[in-house]
Amino acid sequence: MKYVDLVKSLEIFGLSDRVTLREIKARHRELVRRHHPDTGEEGDPERIRLINAAYALLREYTDAYRLSFSEEEFYEQNPDERLRMQFEDAPLWGMR
């Protein structure tokens, strides 16, 4: 897998470079419903093949991705918690 293939798959899905697996799956279902030749409004077999190939590549990448449960990654994913941790004892925060 090349990075350009990963970026192209995200473009096919119309997603940014920061997405969750849930967002990838939801977008795949939406695109399949729209483009599937049997049920979709736009029934395009070539487009559905492209969508499924992009989904397979995204799933391959996410399945092999090593998740980080480090404290730094947690606070990057949850910036409100970082602020709460930094300022919880400050009188202006309103906690005390």
N, C-alpha and C positions, 0 to 999 in steps of 0.2 A: 504494500500500500504506500502510495506517495501522498505527501501533504496536499498537492494540487488536486488529487482525486477526492480527498476529504473536503476541501473547500468547494469543489464542484458539486459534491453531493449536498452540502449545506445550501448552496445556491439553488439547486433543483427543488429543495424543500422550502426555500425562501426563509431560512433561519439564520440567526446571527451566530457568532462563534462562541457564545456562552448560552448553552441550552441544557435542559435536563432531558433525561431519557424519556420521561413522561411527555415532554413537548415533542420529541422526535416521533414517538409512537402515535400521538394524537394527530400530528401533521400527516403522517403516513396514512392513517385511516381516512383522513379528510381527502387527501389527494387520490387515493384508490377509489373512494366513492365517486369522486368527480370524473375520473378518467377511465374507469373500468369499462370495457366494451359491452358488457352485459347489463350493467346497472347505472353507469354514469351518464351524466348529461352530455359530456363531450366525448364519450367512447372512443379513445385512441389507443390501439394496442401497442404501438411503438412507445408512446408516452408512458404507459403503465409499465413496460419493461424497463424503461429508464428510471422510473420512480422506484421500482423494486430493487434494481441494481444499486441505486443510491442508498436505499434503506439497508440493504445487506452490508454495504461498506460501513455505514454509520454504526450498525449493530456490531460488526466485527471490531471496530475501533473501541466502542464503549464496553464490549465484553472483555477486551484485553486490557482496558485501562485500569491502572492501580489507583484505587481511591486513597485519598489522604485524610486521615482522621487527626491530623496534627492540630494543635491549638491555633496556630497561625492561619491555617486553612479554614478552620471553623469561623474565626472572626472575619476572614475575608468574605466568606459566604453569608455571614450574619452581621453586617456592620452595626446594627442597632445594639447587639449584645456587646460589641467592642466598646461602644460609647457608654453603655450601662456599666460595664466593668470599670472603665476609666474614671467615670464621674459619679459613681453611686454614693460616695461619701461627701460629695460637694453639696453645700447648703442650697445652691441654686437649682440643683437637680430635683429637689422636692421629695426626696426619699426620707429625709430626717427632719 
